[in-house]
Amino acid sequence: MTTFAPTLDHRLLERLRGAVRGGIVEPGDPDYDEARKVYNAMHDKRPALVVRAVDAGDVVATVDFARDQGLALAVRGGGHSVPGYGTCDGGVVLDLGRMRGIRVDPDARRAWVEGGCTWADVNHATYAFGTATTGGIVSTTGVGGLTTGGGMGHLARRCGLVCDNLLSVDLVTADGSFLTCTDEQHADLMWAVRGGGGNFGVVTSFSYRLHPVADVLGGPTFYPLDADVLRRYRELIAEGDEKLGALLVVGLGPPVPFLPERWHGRPLCGVVACWTGAQDGDDRIRDRLAALGPVVGRHLERMPYPLLNTLFDDLVPAGLFHYWKGAFTQGLPDGAIDAFVEYGATTPSIQSVTVVFPVDGACHRVGQRDTAFSYRDADFSIALSPTLTSRAECEDRKEWVRGFHRALLPHAMEGGYVNFMDGDDQDRVRANYRDNHARLTALKRRYDPGNLFRLNHNITP
């Protein structure tokens, strides 16, 4: 394999070595191949350096080095970026994975979370105090990318998006400044990181608002893939009980013990519930979900909220091959439902799950211009992905998801959720931010005029 090997300034490199406590990995080092891996195996890149930061000082030193050397800088938190923005060829990877500290103040219902944490870390730490905040549905997802993109999850209808629960960040900007951003200080950057992605700096620490959530009624209920089931799901969400998180999934039946073997590998739809209301409402929720259609399998039980967020983990471990597309819809139009049925029937693998996130309720009580995330009038956010076990299979099935996306477009809003976009969606950035794009561009021009932070869905200065 040929590799672009930049000529590094020896003096600057030695200065970086002296400034970094966490360690630097270079090509030829025994752990180089492990250090350069990311979640999506489609991206097999060879950076010039991987800096394993352990504190904000390491981050500042790395940002200064990459900027002064004119190198591409990839910032990696959990490493789940489907377009592979947590790695690069010939540049610097800033790996935050060792920055995993968390402090919880249960009285103030607030948590301070370092930038390398995953949602498993956050859920474990906050559950001890009977609290939670909106987070990802795969526990190995990093907090950084999910939060700065907006952030959807089981609690969004009740508690808002992840970014709606963000109270402050510590941010290292392109000039190496370390800023604490809140609604009172550096408020423009605080606005931008609530949905503007990694365009404005490296977040070394997040502070989140917590909510009283401990045990929930959660888990999947599966039905045959049928348009009537999907229309009844649409009615369920329209009823408006925000204590019910209810993700719609479309795909092939997984080989799990609560699903009869005859349904394994067959097209199904399902609802993954998260009921945070009182336990005496559990039977009502079970009955309401059973009324959506013929139940072919379910695992709907009282469980700790952190456990609910691990249910997809075994289905999509690191090292699979992914390609994504995304869309927003107002309501769930019949044409979109028809597309779910048509393309769900030819889902390419058990891991290729189409997920529909409700983003109504508390998400709608934030204004379109109050955060960089602007699709406050969307009711659903849709994630489409062929996920396969080989690169060749994933390449071969890209047209399946492109066709699925084209079928949704007449029934969808113009843009989509930035975290559901792949690398070939850069032309959609303006539509993804709508009227907020101009303000984001002005902030980018002010804080990152050289576009150091460009390995993302880039807002160019």
VENZI-V446696 format. One record per pair of residues at least 6 apart in sequence whose ideal C-beta (glycine too) atoms are under 8 Angstrom apart, sorted by the first residue. I is the first residue (numbers start at 0). GAP is how many residues later the second one is. If there is no record, write none. Layout:
# VENZI-V446696
I&GAP / I&GAP
This chain:
# VENZI-V446696
0&45 / 2&24 / 2&43 / 2&86 / 2&87 / 3&42 / 3&85 / 3&86 / 4&22 / 4&43 / 4&85 / 5&42 / 5&63 / 5&65 / 5&84 / 5&85 / 7&40 / 7&41 / 7&61 / 8&59 / 8&60 / 11&53 / 11&56 / 11&57 / 12&52 / 14&46 / 14&50 / 15&8 / 15&35 / 15&45 / 15&46 / 15&49 / 16&7 / 18&38 / 18&39 / 18&42 / 19&31 / 19&33 / 19&38 / 19&41 / 19&42 / 20&33 / 20&34 / 20&36 / 20&37 / 21&29 / 21&30 / 21&31 / 21&32 / 21&33 / 21&36 / 21&76 / 22&28 / 22&29 / 23&25 / 23&26 / 23&27 / 23&28 / 24&6 / 24&7 / 24&10 / 24&11 / 24&24 / 24&25 / 24&26 / 24&27 / 25&6 / 25&22 / 25&23 / 25&24 / 26&19 / 26&21 / 28&6 / 31&18 / 34&15 / 34&17 / 34&58 / 34&60 / 35&9 / 35&10 / 35&11 / 35&14 / 35&51 / 35&57 / 36&42 / 36&281 / 36&282 / 37&38 / 37&41 / 37&43 / 37&46 / 37&48 / 37&49 / 38&39 / 38&40 / 38&41 / 38&42 / 38&47 / 38&101 / 38&279 / 38&280 / 39&40 / 39&41 / 39&42 / 39&43 / 39&44 / 39&280 / 39&281 / 39&282 / 40&277 / 40&278 / 40&279 / 40&280 / 40&350 / 41&42 / 41&279 / 41&280 / 41&281 / 41&349 / 41&352 / 42&40 / 42&41 / 42&44 / 44&39 / 44&42 / 44&43 / 44&44 / 45&43 / 45&44 / 46&27 / 46&40 / 46&41 / 46&42 / 46&43 / 46&44 / 46&45 / 46&46 / 47&23 / 47&42 / 47&43 / 47&44 / 48&43 / 48&44 / 49&42 / 49&43 / 49&45 / 50&7 / 50&11 / 50&41 / 50&42 / 50&43 / 50&44 / 51&43 / 51&45 / 51&46 / 52&6 / 52&9 / 52&41 / 52&42 / 52&43 / 52&45 / 52&46 / 52&63 / 53&44 / 53&45 / 54&44 / 54&149 / 55&114 / 55&116 / 55&122 / 55&148 / 55&149 / 58&35 / 58&37 / 58&113 / 58&143 / 58&145 / 59&112 / 59&116 / 59&118 / 61&11 / 61&30 / 61&32 / 62&10 / 62&31 / 62&109 / 62&111 / 62&113 / 62&139 / 62&389 / 63&112 / 64&6 / 64&27 / 65&6 / 65&7 / 65&25 / 65&26 / 65&28 / 65&386 / 66&6 / 66&107 / 66&108 / 66&109 / 66&383 / 66&385 / 68&23 / 70&19 / 70&20 / 70&21 / 71&16 / 71&17 / 71&18 / 71&19 / 71&20 / 71&382 / 71&383 / 72&15 / 72&18 / 72&19 / 72&21 / 72&379 / 72&380 / 72&382 / 73&11 / 73&12 / 73&13 / 73&14 / 73&17 / 73&18 / 73&19 / 73&20 / 73&381 / 74&10 / 74&11 / 74&19 / 74&21 / 74&69 / 74&123 / 74&127 / 74&378 / 74&380 / 75&10 / 75&11 / 75&17 / 75&18 / 75&19 / 75&20 / 75&21 / 75&66 / 76&9 / 76&19 / 76&20 / 76&38 / 76&39 / 76&40 / 76&65 / 76&66 / 76&67 / 76&68 / 77&19 / 77&38 / 77&40 / 77&62 / 77&63 / 77&64 / 77&65 / 77&66 / 77&67 / 78&7 / 78&18 / 78&63 / 78&239 / 79&6 / 79&58 / 79&60 / 79&61 / 79&62 / 79&65 / 80&64 / 81&240 / 81&241 / 81&242 / 81&303 / 81&340 / 82&241 / 82&338 / 82&339 / 82&340 / 82&374 / 83&339 / 84&113 / 84&370 / 84&371 / 85&7 / 86&6 / 87&367 / 93&108 / 94&21 / 95&18 / 95&19 / 95&20 / 95&46 / 95&48 / 95&106 / 95&108 / 96&19 / 97&18 / 98&15 / 98&16 / 98&17 / 98&18 / 98&105 / 99&14 / 99&16 / 99&17 / 99&21 / 100&11 / 100&12 / 100&13 / 100&16 / 101&9 / 101&10 / 101&11 / 101&12 / 101&15 / 101&19 / 101&20 / 101&23 / 102&8 / 102&9 / 103&6 / 103&7 / 103&8 / 103&21 / 103&22 / 103&24 / 103&25 / 103&27 / 103&106 / 104&6 / 105&23 / 105&24 / 105&25 / 105&104 / 108&22 / 108&100 / 108&101 / 108&102 / 108&103 / 109&57 / 109&97 / 109&98 / 109&99 / 109&100 / 110&11 / 110&14 / 110&15 / 110&20 / 110&22 / 110&96 / 110&97 / 110&99 / 111&93 / 111&94 / 111&95 / 112&8 / 112&9 / 112&30 / 112&92 / 112&93 / 112&94 / 112&95 / 113&90 / 113&91 / 114&28 / 114&29 / 114&87 / 114&88 / 114&89 / 114&90 / 114&91 / 115&26 / 115&28 / 116&25 / 116&26 / 117&21 / 117&22 / 117&23 / 117&24 / 117&25 / 118&16 / 118&17 / 118&19 / 118&20 / 118&21 / 118&22 / 118&23 / 118&24 / 118&27 / 118&190 / 119&19 / 119&20 / 119&186 / 119&189 / 119&190 / 120&22 / 121&11 / 121&13 / 121&21 / 121&86 / 122&9 / 122&12 / 122&16 / 122&182 / 122&183 / 122&186 / 123&182 / 125&6 / 125&7 / 125&84 / 126&87 / 126&177 / 126&178 / 126&179 / 128&81 / 129&82 / 129&83 / 129&84 / 130&79 / 130&80 / 130&81 / 130&82 / 130&83 / 131&23 / 131&78 / 131&79 / 131&81 / 131&82 / 131&173 / 131&174 / 132&22 / 132&26 / 132&29 / 132&32 / 132&75 / 132&76 / 132&77 / 132&78 / 133&17 / 133&18 / 133&19 / 133&20 / 133&21 / 133&22 / 133&25 / 133&26 / 133&27 / 133&28 / 133&30 / 133&31 / 134&6 / 134&8 / 134&11 / 134&16 / 134&18 / 134&20 / 134&27 / 134&174 / 135&10 / 135&15 / 135&17 / 135&173 / 136&16 / 136&17 / 136&110 / 136&135 / 136&172 / 136&174 / 136&175 / 136&218 / 137&171 / 137&174 / 137&175 / 137&178 / 138&167 / 138&170 / 138&171 / 138&174 / 139&173 / 139&178 / 142&63 / 143&54 / 143&59 / 143&62 / 144&52 / 144&53 / 144&274 / 145&16 / 145&273 / 146&15 / 146&16 / 146&19 / 146&46 / 146&56 / 146&59 / 147&15 / 147&45 / 147&46 / 147&47 / 147&48 / 147&49 / 147&50 / 147&55 / 148&14 / 148&46 / 148&48 / 148&224 / 148&268 / 148&269 / 148&270 / 149&11 / 149&12 / 149&13 / 149&44 / 149&45 / 149&221 / 149&223 / 149&267 / 149&268 / 149&269 / 150&10 / 150&11 / 150&12 / 150&268 / 151&9 / 151&10 / 151&205 / 151&207 / 151&229 / 151&265 / 152&9 / 152&92 / 152&156 / 152&204 / 153&62 / 153&64 / 153&91 / 153&93 / 153&118 / 153&120 / 153&151 / 153&154 / 153&155 / 154&56 / 154&58 / 154&90 / 154&119 / 154&121 / 155&89 / 155&201 / 155&202 / 155&203 / 155&205 / 155&206 / 155&207 / 156&85 / 156&86 / 156&87 / 156&88 / 156&201 / 156&202 / 156&203 / 156&204 / 156&205 / 156&206 / 157&53 / 157&84 / 157&85 / 157&87 / 157&118 / 157&203 / 157&204 / 158&6 / 158&52 / 158&54 / 158&203 / 159&202 / 159&203 / 159&205 / 159&206 / 160&198 / 160&202 / 160&205 / 160&212 / 161&46 / 162&30 / 162&31 / 162&32 / 162&208 / 162&210 / 163&30 / 163&198 / 163&199 / 163&202 / 163&207 / 164&43 / 164&44 / 164&45 / 164&46 / 165&24 / 165&27 / 165&28 / 165&40 / 165&41 / 165&42 / 165&43 / 166&15 / 166&40 / 166&41 / 166&42 / 167&12 / 167&13 / 167&14 / 167&22 / 167&38 / 167&39 / 168&11 / 168&12 / 168&20 / 168&21 / 168&24 / 168&34 / 168&36 / 168&37 / 168&38 / 169&8 / 169&9 / 169&10 / 169&11 / 169&33 / 169&34 / 169&35 / 170&7 / 170&8 / 170&9 / 170&10 / 170&15 / 170&18 / 170&22 / 170&29 / 170&30 / 170&31 / 170&32 / 170&33 / 171&6 / 171&7 / 171&29 / 171&30 / 171&32 / 172&6 / 172&16 / 172&27 / 172&28 / 172&274 / 172&275 / 173&27 / 173&273 / 173&274 / 173&275 / 173&276 / 173&278 / 173&279 / 177&26 / 178&7 / 178&10 / 178&22 / 179&6 / 180&6 / 180&8 / 180&9 / 180&12 / 181&8 / 182&7 / 187&255 / 188&11 / 188&12 / 188&254 / 188&258 / 190&179 / 190&180 / 190&181 / 191&7 / 191&8 / 191&180 / 191&248 / 191&251 / 192&7 / 192&8 / 192&10 / 192&179 / 193&177 / 193&178 / 193&179 / 194&176 / 194&177 / 194&178 / 194&179 / 194&223 / 194&238 / 194&241 / 195&176 / 195&237 / 195&244 / 195&247 / 195&263 / 196&221 / 196&259 / 196&260 / 196&262 / 197&255 / 197&257 / 197&258 / 198&241 / 198&245 / 198&249 / 198&254 / 198&257 / 198&259 / 198&260 / 199&243 / 199&244 / 199&247 / 199&248 / 199&253 / 200&246 / 200&247 / 200&252 / 201&251 / 212&63 / 212&92 / 213&90 / 213&91 / 214&64 / 214&87 / 214&88 / 214&89 / 214&90 / 215&58 / 215&59 / 215&60 / 215&86 / 215&87 / 215&88 / 215&89 / 215&92 / 216&56 / 216&57 / 216&58 / 216&62 / 216&65 / 216&68 / 216&69 / 216&83 / 216&84 / 216&85 / 217&54 / 217&55 / 217&56 / 217&57 / 217&82 / 217&83 / 217&85 / 217&87 / 217&89 / 217&90 / 217&93 / 218&53 / 218&54 / 218&79 / 218&80 / 218&81 / 218&82 / 218&84 / 218&89 / 218&92 / 219&29 / 219&50 / 219&51 / 219&52 / 219&53 / 219&77 / 219&78 / 219&79 / 219&80 / 219&91 / 220&49 / 220&50 / 220&52 / 220&68 / 220&69 / 220&71 / 220&74 / 220&76 / 220&77 / 220&79 / 221&31 / 221&37 / 221&41 / 221&46 / 221&47 / 221&48 / 221&73 / 221&74 / 221&75 / 221&76 / 222&6 / 222&45 / 222&46 / 222&47 / 222&69 / 222&70 / 222&71 / 222&72 / 222&73 / 223&43 / 223&44 / 223&45 / 223&69 / 223&70 / 223&72 / 224&25 / 224&42 / 224&43 / 224&44 / 224&115 / 224&116 / 224&119 / 224&120 / 225&43 / 225&67 / 225&115 / 226&107 / 226&110 / 226&111 / 226&114 / 227&65 / 228&40 / 228&63 / 228&64 / 229&18 / 229&39 / 229&102 / 229&107 / 229&110 / 229&111 / 230&101 / 230&103 / 230&106 / 231&59 / 231&60 / 231&61 / 232&13 / 232&15 / 232&36 / 232&38 / 232&59 / 232&99 / 233&97 / 233&98 / 233&103 / 235&8 / 235&10 / 235&35 / 235&52 / 235&53 / 235&56 / 236&9 / 236&95 / 236&121 / 236&123 / 236&142 / 236&143 / 239&120 / 239&121 / 240&36 / 241&119 / 241&120 / 242&32 / 242&33 / 242&34 / 243&29 / 243&30 / 243&31 / 243&32 / 243&33 / 243&41 / 244&28 / 244&29 / 244&30 / 244&31 / 244&113 / 245&25 / 245&26 / 245&27 / 245&28 / 245&112 / 246&24 / 246&25 / 246&108 / 246&109 / 246&110 / 246&111 / 247&21 / 247&22 / 247&23 / 247&107 / 247&108 / 248&20 / 248&21 / 248&22 / 248&23 / 248&104 / 248&105 / 248&106 / 248&107 / 249&17 / 249&18 / 249&19 / 249&20 / 249&90 / 249&94 / 249&97 / 249&103 / 249&104 / 249&106 / 250&16 / 250&17 / 250&93 / 250&96 / 250&99 / 250&101 / 250&102 / 250&103 / 251&13 / 251&14 / 251&15 / 251&16 / 251&95 / 251&97 / 251&98 / 251&100 / 252&6 / 252&10 / 252&11 / 252&12 / 252&13 / 252&14 / 252&15 / 252&43 / 252&44 / 252&97 / 253&10 / 253&61 / 253&96 / 254&6 / 254&9 / 254&10 / 254&95 / 255&41 / 255&43 / 257&39 / 257&40 / 257&41 / 258&37 / 258&38 / 259&36 / 259&37 / 262&33 / 262&34 / 264&85 / 266&77 / 266&78 / 266&80 / 267&28 / 268&71 / 268&75 / 270&18 / 270&21 / 271&39 / 272&12 / 272&16 / 272&27 / 273&31 / 273&34 / 274&6 / 274&7 / 274&10 / 275&29 / 276&8 / 278&23 / 281&20 / 284&15 / 285&14 / 288&6 / 288&9 / 288&11 / 311&41 / 314&35 / 314&36 / 314&38 / 315&35 / 315&71 / 319&31 / 319&67 / 319&68 / 319&69 / 320&66 / 320&67 / 320&68 / 320&69 / 320&70 / 320&72 / 320&73 / 321&63 / 321&64 / 321&65 / 321&72 / 322&62 / 322&63 / 322&71 / 322&74 / 322&75 / 322&78 / 322&99 / 323&59 / 323&60 / 323&61 / 323&77 / 323&96 / 323&97 / 323&98 / 324&59 / 324&60 / 324&76 / 324&77 / 324&79 / 324&80 / 324&91 / 324&95 / 324&96 / 324&97 / 324&100 / 325&55 / 325&56 / 325&57 / 325&58 / 325&90 / 325&91 / 325&93 / 325&94 / 325&95 / 326&54 / 326&55 / 326&57 / 326&78 / 326&81 / 326&82 / 326&85 / 326&86 / 326&89 / 326&93 / 327&31 / 327&47 / 327&50 / 327&52 / 327&53 / 327&54 / 327&84 / 327&85 / 327&87 / 327&88 / 327&89 / 328&7 / 328&49 / 328&50 / 328&51 / 328&53 / 328&79 / 328&82 / 328&83 / 328&84 / 329&47 / 329&48 / 329&49 / 329&83 / 330&48 / 330&49 / 331&24 / 331&47 / 331&48 / 332&78 / 334&72 / 334&75 / 334&76 / 335&46 / 335&72 / 335&75 / 335&76 / 337&69 / 338&65 / 338&68 / 338&69 / 338&72 / 339&14 / 341&65 / 342&11 / 342&57 / 342&60 / 342&61 / 342&64 / 343&10 / 345&54 / 346&6 / 346&7 / 347&38 / 347&40 / 347&45 / 347&49 / 347&52 / 348&37 / 348&38 / 348&39 / 348&40 / 348&44 / 350&36 / 350&37 / 350&38 / 351&33 / 351&34 / 351&35 / 351&36 / 351&45 / 352&32 / 352&34 / 353&28 / 353&29 / 353&30 / 353&31 / 353&50 / 354&27 / 354&28 / 355&24 / 355&25 / 355&26 / 355&27 / 356&23 / 356&24 / 356&25 / 356&26 / 357&21 / 357&22 / 358&16 / 358&19 / 358&20 / 358&21 / 358&22 / 359&19 / 362&13 / 363&12 / 363&13 / 365&10 / 366&9 / 367&6 / 367&7 / 367&8 / 367&9 / 367&66 / 367&67 / 367&68 / 368&66 / 368&67 / 369&6 / 371&61 / 371&64 / 371&68 / 373&59 / 373&60 / 373&61 / 373&62 / 374&6 / 374&38 / 374&40 / 374&42 / 374&59 / 377&35 / 380&35 / 380&36 / 380&39 / 381&26 / 381&30 / 381&38 / 382&34 / 382&37 / 383&17 / 383&20 / 383&21 / 383&24 / 383&36 / 384&16 / 385&8 / 385&11 / 385&12 / 385&14 / 385&15 / 386&7 / 387&6 / 387&9 / 413&17 / 413&20 / 414&13 / 414&16 / 414&17 / 414&18 / 414&19 / 415&9 / 415&12 / 415&15 / 415&16 / 416&15 / 417&11 / 417&14 / 417&39 / 420&7 / 420&11 / 420&36 / 424&32 / 425&31 / 425&32 / 428&8 / 428&28 / 428&29 / 428&30 / 429&7 / 431&25 / 432&7 / 432&26 / 436&22 / 439&19 / 440&18 / 440&19 / 440&20 / 443&7 / 443&15 / 443&16 / 443&17 / 444&16 / 447&13 / 448&12 / 449&11 / 450&7 / 450&9 / 450&10 / 453&6
